[in-house]
Amino acid sequence: MHRPSTLAMILAGGRVDELGVLTHYRPKSAVPFGGFARVIDFPLSNLLHSRIERIAILSQYRSYSLINHIGTGSAWDMIGRHRGISILPPFKDYENPHWYRGSADAVYQNLDFVRYYKPPEILVLSGDHVYHMDYRRMIRYHQRQQADLTAAFIQVPLEEASRFGVAEIESGDEEGGRLLSYEEKPAEPRGQWASLTVLCFKPQVLYDVLALNQEQSNGSYEFGRDIIPMMMDKGYRVYGYKFGGYWGYTRTIDEYWQTSMDLLGPQPKIDMEKWGLRTNLEHRDIRDCQPLNVGEQGSLDNSMAYNGVTVEGRVSNSILFPGVRIEPGAEVRDSVLFFNTVVRAGARVSRVVCDVNTIFGAGSRTGARESDAQGAISVIGWNNRVPAGMVIGSGCTVYPRISSDAWPENGLEDGGVLQ
């Protein structure tokens, strides 16, 4: 007889304003990352290597690209009698008149799915963080402490702590300890332990606190803002598990860019091969791409370029996805170019994150000036045609599918927005 196993619920989320045009047509967890993958591949791969084989993905915002990417789940070996990935979109019925109203509400609305599998633990994960973690260690810690909830935390500088859910953790145990306090994005944080949004619950406790949140809510249904503080107030056994590995945040353009740059260098902070990252190579026909082609005049310096990329110009400190073409005389530095982006002859792209199917016209200039190594990141939405000779400054935002007659004749100044 099959023994019930841990059930994982991935919060694939919606779009976040801070990622701007990169999430106009996809949820944040489906944003491309690392030259061939998607951000959600990191928690999925962690679950694979942790041998957690029953997974639900909760997504509300423009789920099409995410559904395409997940496919059957075979890329993560999630096909079998007792394993699989289920995508749970929002719904309305005669009992429930609402779409998902927050992370806690999304799980609450799917408790019938959860109860069906009778899991001994329920793992709730964010789908938009970049890290490598064996969840089994945290689950064992959770079981030893007989905790009602165990949440994973990583230590951050105090000056950065106000951006996260922050806890104080009881000292004396290297692995973790009881939570002494928890605040969601406090103006003046008391602790330095930032939440990874990796939560391990006793099932009945989760059922109870989600139901209570529904009864007492003032319109907020979030695990960090509502559930964790409620559990602490009511005396539940809430523990913090200390995570000491790399953790990349991708909530803003700057964070996405920096996390991408952490893939580069002689000793990268992110080692996707060592971590055993899996992705769906059938999505966008990545599996069928021809090998990387670097022409006689082309060069790649401290960069990642996947199969299907053609480089005939100069590329440095950059990440290129399949289908990217860099023509002769073009230059790309400190940038991330998504699928099927073309940089025409003589064009320059610097400190840019560019979405799919965009063409930078011949001789155009996009992003930071050559003399400005610290310029703000410019982001270009998908399906754009940057005119030949166009100048786009640093820190600019260009919305998707700008019509040919909407491009300003005098270019776009630093920090400008074109929509």
N, C-alpha and C positions, 0 to 999 in steps of 0.2 A: 504494500500500500504506500502511495506517495505521501511523504511528510510535507505539510505546508511549509513554505519558505517565505523569507522576507519579501514584502511587496514594496516596490519603489514607485513613487509618484513624482514625475518631473514637471516642474512648473516652467513650461516653455514660454509663458508670458505673452505679452503684447508687444507694442512698440514703445520705445522710450524717446522722449523729445530730444534728449541729449545726443542720441545717435543720428538725429536728423534724417537726412534723405536716405541713409542706409536702411532705415526701417519703414520707408513709405509703403513698400510692397511686400514686406516679409516680417515675421516676428523676430525679435532680437536674437533668439536662440538659433535661427536659421541663417544668420549673417555669415558669409564665407570667412574662413580663417586658415592661415598657414599654407596657402598655395594650392590647396585641393580639398580642404575639409570644411566643416561648419562648426560653430561654437558648441552646439549641442553634442557633438561627437565626443567631447571630453567626459561629461557625466555618463554617457552611454558606454564608452570604453571602460570607465571605472567600474561600472556595474558588471560588465562582461568579465573583467579580471577578478572581481569580487565574487563571482559566481551567484549573482542575484539575477534571476532569470525570468521574473514576472514584473513587467514594467508598464506603467500607464503614463501617457504624455498628455498634459492638459494645456491646450492652446486655444486662444480666443481670437487672435488677430491675424487675418490673412494667412490661414494655415496651409494654403496650397503648396507653397515651396517646401514647407516642413513635411507635409504628407508625401510629396514626391521624393524627398530626401530619405525619409525613413523606409519607404517601400514596404517590403514584407518583413523587415527586421533581420534578414539573413546576413547582412553585413556585420552584424554584432552577434551572430549565432543564436538569434532569438527566435528560432523556429523549432518547435518540438511539442511533444505531448503535454509537457508541464512547463513550457517557457514560451514567451512571446511578448511583443510590444503592441499595446492597444492605444490608439489615439482617441482621446475623449473630448470632442468638441462641446461647446456650450449648447444648451437646449432649454426650451420652455415646455412645460406641460401643465396639466390641470392643477397640480400642487405647487408648481414653481413658475412664477411669472417673470423671473429675472435671468439675464445672462450672467456669466461669472462676474461677481462684484469685488473680487480680490482673491488673493492666494488661498486664504482659509475657506472662503465661500466656494471656490472651485473644487476643493477636496470634499467639502461638505455635500455638494450636489452630486457627488459620485460615490457616496458611502455604500450604496447598494453594490457597486462594482467591488469595493474593498471587502465588504463582508462576505461576498461570494467566495473569495479565496481563503478566508480564515487565516490571515498571516499572523505569525508570532510577533513580528515587529513590522512597523510601517515606516519607511524611509521617505522623507519629503525633501526633494532636491531642487535647487535652482538650475535652469538649463542654460545659463549664460555666463558661467565662470570657466576659466581655463586653469586646470589643476590636475594632479595625478594623486589618487587616494585609494587605499584599500579600505572599503567601508566595513569589512569584516572586523577589523581591529576596533573601530568605533562601536560596532554592535556588541562585541564581546565586553567592552568597557561598560556599555549601557546595561548589559545583563548583570555584570558583577556588582554594579552599584544599585541594582534593583530600581533603576531610575524610571520615572514616568515619562520624562523627556530628556534626551541628551542632544545638545546642539554643538556643532563644530565651530571653533573659533581660531583665528590666527592673530598674532600680535602685530599691531601697526603703530607707527609713531603717533604720539598724542595729538600732534597738530593736524593729523589726517583723520583722527577717529570720529569726528563729528559727521563724516559722510556716510557712516555705517551704523548698523545696530551694534551697540557696544556693551560689553559685560565686564564686571569684575568677577574673577574666579577665585574661589578658595585656594589658598596655597597649601603646599605640602605633598602634592601628588604630581609627578612629572606628566602623567597622561591627562589629568584634568582635575576637576573638583566641582563642588556645589556652586551654583551661581549665587553671588552675593547681591548683585544688582544687574539690571538690564535696562537700557534706554535705546530707543530708536532715533538715530541721528540727533543726538543732543547738542545743543549749542555749546555747552561746557561739559565735555565727557569726563566721567570719573574713572573710567577704565581704558585699557588699550587693546582689549581683545575684541576684534571685529568678527561679526557673524558671517559664515560662509553660506548661510541658508542651506545647511545640511542638517536635517532634523530627524531623530529617531524616536518614535513614539511607541508606548504600549497601546495596542489597538483600542481597548475599552476607554482608556483615558482620552485618546484622540476623539472618539465618538462623543464622549461627554462634553469636552471643552468646546468642540465645534458646535454642538447643540446649544450650549450656554451662550456662546458668542452670537448665535442667531437670535436668541431671546433678548439679550441685553445690549446688542450692538447699537451704537449711535450713528450707524452708516458706514462703519469701517470694519473690514473683514480680512485682516492681514495677520500672518503668523508673527512677524516681528513686532508690529505696532500693538497688536491686541492679544494674541494667544499666549505668547511667552510671559508678558507682564501679568496677565490674568492668572496663569498657573502659579507664578511666584507668589502673588497676593493670597492665593487660596491654599498655600502650603504644599503643593505638589512637590515631588522630588525632581528638581530640575538641575541637570548637570551640564557642565561645559567640557568638551573634549578638545584638547589643545593640538592643533595641526601645525607642523613645523616645515612643511614643504613649500614649493612655489605656489602662489595663487595670483592669477591674472584677472583683473576686473575689466569688463568690456562695456561699461555702461555709457561712457562718453566717447567722443571721437578721439580725444587725446589719450584716453586709457586704452582704447582699441588699438591705436597706432603704437603706443609704447609696448603693449603686450605683444604685438606683431614683431616689433624690433627685438624683443627678447628671444626670438627664434634664431637670431643671427649671431655672428661672432665665433671665435675658435672654441669657446666653451659656453654655448647658449644656455640660458636659464630654462628654456623649454626644449626637451628632447623628445619629439613625437615618436621617433622610432623606439627609443628606450622605454617610453611610457606605454608602448603598444597601442597607439591610437588607431582606431578603426573608423572607416568612413564608407559611404555607399559609392563605390566607383562606377556604378551604372548610372547614377544621377548625372545628367549633362554629358553622358557618354565618355566620362573621364577615362574609363578602362580602354577605350579604343583610340585614344590620342597617340599620334606619332611621337617618337622620342624628341627630347629637347634638341633644338637646332641652333647652334651659335655659329654665325657666319664668319668669314675671314676677317672682317672689320669689326666684328662684335666682341664685346667683353662683358664678363660677369664678375663683379668684385663684391665679396661678402654679401651674397644675395641667394635667394631661393627661387628657382624656376622649375615648375613641374613639366611633365610631358605635355606636348602640344604647344609649347612656347617657342617662338622664333626671335632670336636676338641678333640684329645686324648693327645696332648702335651700342652705346655704352650704358651699362646698368651698374649701379653701386648701392649697397645697403638697402635693398628693395626685395619685395616679394611679388612674384608674377604667377598668376593662375593660368590654367590651360586656355589656349586660344589667344593669348596676348602676343602681339607682334610689335617689335621695336625696330623701326626702319633705319637704314643707313644715315648716320649723322645725327640721329636722335639721342637724347640723353635723359635717363631716369635715375633719380637718386632719392634715397630716404622715403620711398613711396610704397604703397600697396595697390596693385592694379588687379581688379577682379577679372573674371572670365571674359575673353573675346574683346579686350580693350586693345586699341591700335594707337601707337604713337608714330605719326608720320615723320618723314625725313626732315631733319633740322629742328624738330620740336624739342622743348625741354619741359620736364615734369619734375618738380622738386617738393618734397614734404607734402604729398598728396595721397589721399585715399580715394580711389575711383571705383565706382560701381560698374556693372557689366555693360558690354556692348557700346562702349563709348569710343569715339575717334577724336584724337587730338590732331588738329590740322597742321599741315607743314609750316614750320617756322613759328608755331605758337609758343607762348610762355605761360606756364601754369604753376602757381605756388611760390615758395620762398625764392628770393634772389640768390644767385650763386654765392654772394658774400654773406648771406644771412643763414648761418647753420642752425639757428634756433627759432626760425620763423614759425608762426602759428600754422597748424595743419589746415590745408584746404580740402574740401570734400566735394566730389562731383557725382551727381546722381546718374542713374543708368539711362541708356539709350540717348546719349547726347552726341552732338557733332560740334566740337569746338572749332570755330572757323580758322582757316589758315591765317597766321600772323596775329591772332587774338592774344591779348595779355590779360591774365587773371592773377591777381595778387595773392599774398599769403593770407591765411585765415578766412578764405572766401567759401561760400556755400552756393553751389549751383544745383537747382532742383532738377528732377528728371525731365527728359524730353522737352527741352527748350526749343521752341521753333526757330527756324533759321533767321527770321526777321526780328527776333527779340534780343539778339546779342548786341550789346552796346558797342557803337563804333569806336569809342575811346577806351575800350576794355573795362575791366572790373578792378576797382581799387582795393587795397588791403582791407580785409574784413567785410567786403561787399557781399550782397546776397542777390542772386538772380533767380526769379521764379515767374 
